[in-house]
Amino acid sequence: MKLTSLLTLAGLGAGSAFVAPATAFHGAGVAAITAPRGSSSASCQMMARVPFIAGNWKMNPLDVDSAKDLAKSVSEATTSVEVEVAVIPPHPFLVPVKDQVDGVDGNKVAVGSQDLYTEDAGAFTGASSTGMLASVGCEYILCGHSERRSVFGDSDEMVNKKVHKVLDQGLKAILCIGESKEEYEAGLNKEICAVHIGKGLMGVTAEQMENIVIAYEPVWAIGTGLTATPADAQGIHKYVRSLLAAKYGDSVADSVRIQYGGSVTPETVDELMACPDIDGALVGGASLVAEKFARIVGFKSPVSA
């Protein structure tokens, strides 16, 4: 798809502040859009963004007792950390997981939901509303996770509706963005992220951005054997922040936390979190082992010069 078409789809066409630079992050020579006033590494480091590590359990573990044990272990292992932490279990486990973490002295673990529906109530079999999720203690809700997009068919328009429902409920949305393996190989990673940002945040005000977290998921680096280097991830995160700066201004852009979600492990987290525009992680498989997740949450910050 041509760049101009992608810009139009993202709502970043005529009248936008975006221009095409000479090279793209992917290295394939595909032009990518950038904002003329994107945030620099120095400006990002000036902002005191509290790191945010969230564990997406997906459809795991297999039973409620295992979920309760995992939640308790994670909470007990992270009481002394100075970062924000959340676990995002399957819907059947939300209440017991919430009860377990709240029962730990000094608990710092919030609970989130993997999805929501855009109606408040009614004949929507299998669906859960934001009101229901808030009533059981959810603070965060994932919107537009790559698996919801690819497996369940969530469109950008549906993702945007979900973002607004989360905000209307007074909860925090984790907006997931990122390109597939095919899009990556075509050199469209920046363009796809621009579409996801432009359409996912359509109608969201600067004031509402305080309740938005962005999670960049390079789908091609999840369970494929391919790896995004810290430099790769930082390049996209910096670019995403420039998109936010063009839309909302530098102050808002520098305050938004951008998580990385490409198979984060205890072995990779330190280098990733040393990057100035990576503010946390959306962790998949490693979040199912309390010791591994605790190591990720307790990542080693770079020593200040």
LUMVO-568909 format. One line per 8 residues: their letters; for each residue x, y, z of C-alpha. Coordinates in nm, 3 decimals. Example, Ala and Ser with C-alpha at 12.3 -4.5 7.8 and 13.67 -1.06 7.14 Angstrom:
! residues 2
AS> 1.230:-0.450:0.780 ~ 1.367:-0.106:0.714
//
This chain:
! residues 305
MKLTSLLT> 0.000:0.000:0.000 ~ 0.130:0.345:-0.086 ~ 0.241:0.578:0.193 ~ -0.015:0.844:0.098 ~ -0.295:0.588:0.126 ~ -0.173:0.479:0.468 ~ -0.159:0.841:0.582 ~ -0.515:0.896:0.468
LAGLGAGS> -0.630:0.581:0.650 ~ -0.461:0.701:0.966 ~ -0.619:1.044:0.948 ~ -0.277:1.198:0.890 ~ -0.329:1.325:0.537 ~ -0.382:1.680:0.424 ~ -0.308:1.937:0.687 ~ -0.094:1.709:0.901
AFVAPATA> 0.256:1.793:1.015 ~ 0.413:1.475:0.883 ~ 0.686:1.464:0.621 ~ 0.875:1.177:0.461 ~ 1.244:1.142:0.550 ~ 1.507:0.988:0.331 ~ 1.530:0.650:0.502 ~ 1.320:0.410:0.701
FHGAGVAA> 1.398:0.227:1.022 ~ 1.356:-0.113:0.863 ~ 1.659:-0.064:0.644 ~ 1.479:-0.158:0.322 ~ 1.486:0.196:0.191 ~ 1.112:0.245:0.233 ~ 1.021:0.604:0.315 ~ 0.858:0.650:0.655
ITAPRGSS> 0.669:0.939:0.801 ~ 0.814:1.140:1.086 ~ 0.712:1.446:1.278 ~ 0.928:1.758:1.239 ~ 0.928:1.819:1.612 ~ 0.973:1.464:1.742 ~ 1.116:1.421:2.089 ~ 1.488:1.366:2.125
SASCQMMA> 1.652:1.118:2.357 ~ 1.761:1.404:2.578 ~ 1.409:1.539:2.613 ~ 1.277:1.190:2.688 ~ 1.532:1.142:2.964 ~ 1.425:1.472:3.119 ~ 1.075:1.336:3.175 ~ 1.022:1.130:3.491
RVPFIAGN> 0.812:0.856:3.333 ~ 0.756:0.577:3.584 ~ 0.840:0.243:3.418 ~ 0.541:0.015:3.373 ~ 0.575:-0.363:3.343 ~ 0.259:-0.560:3.264 ~ 0.223:-0.936:3.235 ~ -0.028:-1.055:2.975
WKMNPLDV> -0.114:-1.411:3.072 ~ -0.321:-1.466:2.757 ~ -0.519:-1.795:2.790 ~ -0.307:-1.921:3.079 ~ -0.274:-2.088:3.328 ~ -0.504:-2.387:3.305 ~ -0.693:-2.356:3.634 ~ -0.784:-2.106:3.902
DSAKDLAK> -0.556:-2.251:4.170 ~ -0.256:-2.205:3.942 ~ -0.367:-1.849:3.867 ~ -0.398:-1.769:4.237 ~ -0.056:-1.916:4.314 ~ 0.104:-1.720:4.031 ~ -0.062:-1.394:4.134 ~ 0.044:-1.431:4.496
SVSEATTS> 0.401:-1.519:4.400 ~ 0.429:-1.221:4.165 ~ 0.293:-0.983:4.427 ~ 0.522:-1.113:4.701 ~ 0.824:-1.088:4.473 ~ 0.761:-0.727:4.370 ~ 0.670:-0.543:4.691 ~ 0.998:-0.350:4.699
VEVEVAVI> 1.013:-0.238:4.336 ~ 0.986:0.126:4.230 ~ 0.804:0.063:3.905 ~ 0.437:0.017:3.819 ~ 0.332:-0.347:3.781 ~ 0.018:-0.515:3.648 ~ -0.095:-0.867:3.570 ~ -0.357:-0.928:3.303
PPHPFLVP> -0.518:-1.270:3.350 ~ -0.806:-1.435:3.160 ~ -1.150:-1.307:3.258 ~ -1.250:-1.612:3.471 ~ -0.951:-1.546:3.697 ~ -0.990:-1.170:3.747 ~ -1.162:-1.182:4.086 ~ -0.945:-1.452:4.249
VKDQVDGV> -0.628:-1.289:4.113 ~ -0.737:-0.950:4.245 ~ -0.812:-1.106:4.584 ~ -0.470:-1.273:4.594 ~ -0.264:-0.963:4.516 ~ -0.468:-0.744:4.749 ~ -0.403:-0.993:5.027 ~ -0.026:-0.940:5.013
DGNKVAVG> 0.117:-0.676:5.248 ~ 0.277:-0.398:5.044 ~ 0.121:-0.520:4.720 ~ 0.210:-0.310:4.416 ~ 0.043:-0.523:4.149 ~ -0.259:-0.385:3.965 ~ -0.497:-0.607:3.769 ~ -0.601:-0.555:3.409
SQDLYTED> -0.828:-0.709:3.148 ~ -0.725:-0.854:2.814 ~ -1.026:-0.714:2.630 ~ -1.368:-0.550:2.659 ~ -1.683:-0.497:2.457 ~ -1.809:-0.159:2.346 ~ -2.162:-0.184:2.490 ~ -2.259:-0.139:2.853
AGAFTGAS> -2.502:-0.434:2.877 ~ -2.737:-0.646:2.670 ~ -2.759:-0.954:2.450 ~ -2.387:-0.988:2.377 ~ -2.299:-1.345:2.468 ~ -1.944:-1.388:2.593 ~ -1.877:-1.015:2.624 ~ -1.770:-0.804:2.923
STGMLASV> -1.831:-0.431:2.960 ~ -1.596:-0.174:3.109 ~ -1.840:-0.126:3.395 ~ -1.823:-0.495:3.480 ~ -1.445:-0.493:3.460 ~ -1.418:-0.183:3.678 ~ -1.650:-0.341:3.935 ~ -1.408:-0.631:3.991
GCEYILCG> -1.108:-0.402:4.031 ~ -0.955:-0.377:3.685 ~ -0.741:-0.067:3.636 ~ -0.603:-0.134:3.288 ~ -0.756:-0.284:2.974 ~ -0.569:-0.397:2.665 ~ -0.704:-0.251:2.340 ~ -0.596:-0.380:2.000
HSERRSVF> -0.359:-0.655:2.106 ~ -0.212:-0.823:1.797 ~ -0.398:-1.146:1.873 ~ -0.730:-0.965:1.904 ~ -0.661:-0.804:1.567 ~ -0.541:-1.116:1.385 ~ -0.743:-1.395:1.549 ~ -1.065:-1.218:1.642
GDSDEMVN> -1.074:-0.957:1.367 ~ -1.066:-0.636:1.569 ~ -1.046:-0.350:1.319 ~ -0.880:-0.015:1.387 ~ -1.229:0.133:1.421 ~ -1.328:-0.126:1.681 ~ -1.003:-0.068:1.870 ~ -1.076:0.305:1.876
KKVHKVLD> -1.425:0.242:2.016 ~ -1.273:0.023:2.286 ~ -1.020:0.292:2.378 ~ -1.301:0.544:2.422 ~ -1.508:0.304:2.635 ~ -1.210:0.248:2.864 ~ -1.150:0.621:2.902 ~ -1.520:0.694:2.956
QGLKAILC> -1.518:0.445:3.243 ~ -1.222:0.622:3.405 ~ -0.986:0.329:3.346 ~ -0.652:0.321:3.166 ~ -0.612:0.183:2.814 ~ -0.304:0.002:2.688 ~ -0.322:0.064:2.314 ~ -0.127:-0.206:2.130
IGESKEEY> 0.031:-0.126:1.796 ~ 0.276:-0.302:1.567 ~ 0.338:-0.469:1.237 ~ 0.309:-0.829:1.122 ~ 0.597:-1.031:0.978 ~ 0.472:-0.962:0.625 ~ 0.445:-0.589:0.690 ~ 0.789:-0.585:0.849
EAGLNKEI> 0.944:-0.763:0.551 ~ 0.776:-0.509:0.321 ~ 0.938:-0.227:0.517 ~ 0.603:-0.097:0.642 ~ 0.667:-0.105:1.016 ~ 0.659:0.270:1.069 ~ 0.363:0.318:0.840 ~ 0.159:0.051:1.019
CAVHIGKG> 0.241:0.204:1.356 ~ 0.128:0.543:1.222 ~ -0.204:0.394:1.112 ~ -0.256:0.223:1.449 ~ -0.174:0.545:1.636 ~ -0.378:0.770:1.408 ~ -0.691:0.554:1.407 ~ -0.658:0.413:1.757
LMGVTAEQ> -0.634:0.757:1.917 ~ -0.889:0.928:1.693 ~ -1.100:1.160:1.908 ~ -0.879:1.116:2.216 ~ -0.792:1.453:2.369 ~ -0.458:1.567:2.506 ~ -0.607:1.560:2.856 ~ -0.718:1.198:2.813
MENIVIAY> -0.368:1.088:2.713 ~ -0.271:1.067:3.079 ~ -0.479:0.748:3.086 ~ -0.321:0.598:2.773 ~ -0.022:0.363:2.757 ~ 0.116:0.261:2.418 ~ 0.252:-0.092:2.373 ~ 0.462:-0.158:2.063
EPVWAIGT> 0.436:-0.524:1.959 ~ 0.657:-0.625:1.666 ~ 0.452:-0.934:1.584 ~ 0.732:-1.069:1.366 ~ 0.956:-1.093:1.675 ~ 0.709:-1.294:1.884 ~ 0.764:-1.669:1.870 ~ 0.927:-1.658:1.526
GLTATPAD> 1.295:-1.689:1.608 ~ 1.353:-1.337:1.480 ~ 1.479:-1.073:1.721 ~ 1.433:-0.699:1.747 ~ 1.751:-0.546:1.885 ~ 1.731:-0.274:2.151 ~ 1.834:-0.028:1.880 ~ 1.549:-0.150:1.658
AQGIHKYV> 1.299:-0.113:1.940 ~ 1.430:0.228:2.043 ~ 1.404:0.350:1.684 ~ 1.035:0.265:1.664 ~ 0.960:0.393:2.014 ~ 1.124:0.726:1.936 ~ 0.928:0.743:1.612 ~ 0.599:0.669:1.791
RSLLAAKY> 0.675:0.947:2.038 ~ 0.727:1.181:1.743 ~ 0.382:1.087:1.614 ~ 0.237:1.174:1.954 ~ 0.429:1.503:1.956 ~ 0.286:1.600:1.619 ~ -0.066:1.519:1.737 ~ -0.061:1.644:2.095
GDSVADSV> 0.257:1.849:2.144 ~ 0.592:1.767:2.299 ~ 0.479:1.790:2.661 ~ 0.209:1.525:2.621 ~ 0.431:1.306:2.403 ~ 0.709:1.312:2.660 ~ 0.468:1.208:2.936 ~ 0.318:0.903:2.761
RIQYGGSV> 0.469:0.568:2.849 ~ 0.553:0.339:2.559 ~ 0.600:-0.028:2.644 ~ 0.789:-0.281:2.435 ~ 0.614:-0.614:2.374 ~ 0.843:-0.826:2.159 ~ 0.919:-1.139:2.364 ~ 1.077:-0.961:2.660
TPETVDEL> 1.281:-1.194:2.882 ~ 1.506:-1.163:3.188 ~ 1.799:-1.182:2.947 ~ 1.687:-0.892:2.727 ~ 1.511:-0.654:2.965 ~ 1.814:-0.461:3.094 ~ 1.931:-0.349:2.751 ~ 1.578:-0.266:2.642
MACPDIDG> 1.503:-0.059:2.950 ~ 1.828:0.133:2.905 ~ 1.680:0.287:2.589 ~ 1.547:0.640:2.650 ~ 1.210:0.591:2.481 ~ 1.129:0.246:2.620 ~ 0.926:0.296:2.936 ~ 0.831:-0.059:3.022
ALVGGASL> 0.731:-0.394:2.883 ~ 0.420:-0.589:2.793 ~ 0.542:-0.938:2.883 ~ 0.391:-1.259:2.750 ~ 0.536:-1.603:2.822 ~ 0.786:-1.487:3.083 ~ 0.503:-1.343:3.294 ~ 0.377:-1.697:3.361
VAEKFARI> 0.684:-1.777:3.572 ~ 0.692:-1.563:3.885 ~ 1.072:-1.565:3.915 ~ 1.120:-1.458:3.554 ~ 0.857:-1.188:3.575 ~ 1.004:-1.057:3.900 ~ 1.346:-1.036:3.735 ~ 1.195:-0.835:3.448
VGFKSPVS> 1.014:-0.605:3.691 ~ 1.340:-0.561:3.883 ~ 1.539:-0.474:3.570 ~ 1.878:-0.314:3.628 ~ 1.877:0.054:3.540 ~ 2.183:0.195:3.363 ~ 2.430:0.364:3.597 ~ 2.411:0.741:3.564
A> 2.729:0.910:3.446
//
